[in-house]
Amino acid sequence: MVKEVLDKENTKLHQMFPLINDDDIIWNTEEEKKEYHAEIRKKYYVRCISVFDHWLSDEEAAEAVMFYRRRFRYREDKEKYYYYEQLFTKFYLYLFNNTKVYARFDRIFVSFDSQEEYLSHVLLNVRERLFLKIVLPEYHTIIDGNFDLTHILKVKKEYPQSLEVISQIATESGLYILD
């Protein structure tokens, strides 16, 4: 069962990741948004974890299978999508089994009682049905669910070794790190 973390742990996580509230921000101007993202880049290495080995051109994106559909038009598309989904599942499952994992949604940090429960949330995240922030305190890392089978990786700049470790785990899971 998903459960909210205790106040003490919640406070600790907010202190560790003070800029985690970006999903709560409403910017009045595009300039405010740019300033905020510049602040993030000062404090975090920002990369993307993707099933694609490069940034797709508009033409490639139009042809790529990136969205979960209950009814795929072609069997090959369905198989390709599920293959991509399994790459992310392998990655997130490795994290769950090898370090403390929290998620943040609806402005609270939560933990998971079981692997099955965690994976059900991960699948919703990959399928763009629920955008989670996966929080890895040991690695000083946040992974934001995102669109198009590309998730945003943020690692505190004081911990470049964590970026290396997470990048290696992603690569071993069949995913790519994009700059």
C-alpha positions in Angstrom: 0.0 0.0 0.0 1.3 3.5 -0.8 1.8 5.4 2.3 2.7 8.9 3.1 6.1 9.2 4.8 6.2 10.4 8.3 6.6 14.1 9.1 10.3 13.7 10.2 11.2 11.9 7.0 9.1 14.3 4.9 10.9 17.3 6.4 14.3 15.6 5.7 13.4 14.9 2.0 12.2 18.5 1.5 15.5 19.8 3.0 17.5 17.5 0.8 15.5 18.5 -2.3 14.4 22.1 -1.8 13.6 22.7 -5.5 11.3 19.7 -5.8 8.2 21.8 -5.8 8.4 22.8 -9.4 5.2 21.2 -10.3 3.5 23.5 -7.8 4.8 26.7 -9.4 2.7 28.9 -11.7 4.9 31.3 -13.5 3.5 34.7 -14.4 6.0 35.2 -17.3 8.2 33.1 -19.5 11.1 35.0 -18.0 10.2 33.7 -14.5 10.1 30.2 -15.9 13.5 30.5 -17.5 15.0 31.9 -14.3 13.7 29.0 -12.3 15.1 26.4 -14.8 18.4 28.3 -14.7 18.4 27.9 -10.9 17.7 24.1 -11.3 20.7 23.8 -13.7 22.9 25.6 -11.2 22.2 23.0 -8.6 21.5 19.9 -10.6 23.0 18.0 -13.5 19.9 17.7 -15.7 19.8 14.9 -18.3 17.1 12.7 -19.8 16.6 9.0 -19.6 15.1 7.7 -22.9 14.4 4.7 -24.9 15.8 6.6 -27.9 19.6 6.9 -28.4 19.3 10.5 -29.7 16.9 13.5 -29.7 14.3 12.7 -32.3 13.7 15.1 -35.2 10.1 16.1 -35.9 9.9 13.5 -38.7 11.3 10.7 -36.4 8.9 11.7 -33.6 6.0 11.6 -36.0 6.9 8.0 -37.0 8.0 6.7 -33.5 5.8 4.6 -31.2 5.8 6.7 -28.0 2.3 6.6 -26.6 0.4 3.8 -24.8 -2.8 2.9 -26.6 -5.3 0.3 -25.6 -5.7 -0.5 -29.3 -2.5 -0.2 -31.3 -3.0 0.1 -35.0 -0.4 -2.5 -35.8 0.8 -5.5 -33.9 4.4 -4.4 -34.4 3.7 -1.0 -32.8 2.2 -2.7 -29.7 5.2 -5.0 -29.4 7.6 -2.1 -29.8 5.8 0.0 -27.2 5.8 -2.9 -24.7 9.4 -3.5 -25.3 10.1 0.2 -24.5 8.0 -0.1 -21.4 9.9 -3.1 -20.2 13.2 -1.2 -20.5 11.8 1.4 -18.1 10.4 -1.3 -15.9 13.7 -3.0 -15.6 15.4 0.3 -14.7 12.9 1.3 -12.1 12.8 -2.2 -10.6 16.5 -2.2 -10.2 16.3 1.0 -8.3 13.5 -0.3 -6.0 15.5 -3.5 -5.2 18.8 -1.7 -4.6 18.2 1.6 -2.8 15.5 3.4 -0.9 12.9 4.8 -3.3 10.3 7.4 -2.6 7.8 9.0 -5.0 6.2 12.4 -4.8 2.8 13.2 -6.2 0.0 15.3 -5.0 2.6 17.3 -3.0 3.5 14.5 -0.7 6.3 12.0 -0.4 5.2 8.3 -0.4 6.8 5.0 0.0 5.7 1.6 -1.3 5.0 -1.6 0.6 5.5 -3.9 -2.2 7.3 -4.3 -5.5 4.0 -5.0 -7.3 2.5 -1.7 -6.0 5.6 0.2 -7.0 5.6 -1.3 -10.5 1.9 -0.5 -11.0 2.7 3.2 -10.3 5.8 3.0 -12.5 3.7 1.7 -15.4 1.2 4.6 -14.9 4.2 6.9 -14.9 5.7 5.5 -18.1 2.2 5.5 -19.8 1.8 9.2 -18.9 -1.2 8.5 -16.7 0.4 9.6 -13.5 3.5 11.7 -13.4 5.7 10.7 -10.5 8.9 12.2 -9.2 11.0 9.2 -8.2 13.2 10.3 -5.3 16.5 8.5 -4.5 18.0 10.0 -1.4 21.1 7.8 -1.5 22.0 9.2 -4.9 20.7 12.7 -4.3 18.6 12.2 -7.4 15.1 13.0 -8.7 13.6 11.4 -11.8 10.6 13.1 -13.2 8.1 11.2 -15.2 7.6 12.9 -18.5 6.3 12.5 -22.0 7.4 10.5 -25.0 9.3 7.8 -23.2 11.9 10.3 -22.0 12.1 11.0 -18.2 14.0 13.9 -16.7 17.0 13.0 -14.5 18.2 15.6 -11.9 21.3 14.8 -9.8 22.7 17.3 -7.3 25.9 18.8 -8.6 27.8 17.9 -5.4 27.4 14.2 -6.3 28.8 13.7 -9.8 29.4 10.0 -8.9 25.6 9.6 -8.5 25.1 10.8 -12.1 27.6 8.1 -13.2 25.9 5.4 -11.2 22.4 6.2 -12.4 23.6 6.6 -16.0 25.2 3.1 -15.7 22.0 1.6 -14.3 20.0 3.2 -17.1 22.4 1.9 -19.8 22.5 -1.6 -18.4 18.7 -1.5 -18.5 18.8 -0.7 -22.2 18.0 3.0 -21.9 20.0 6.0 -23.0 21.1 9.2 -21.3 20.5 12.3 -23.4 22.1 15.7 -22.7 
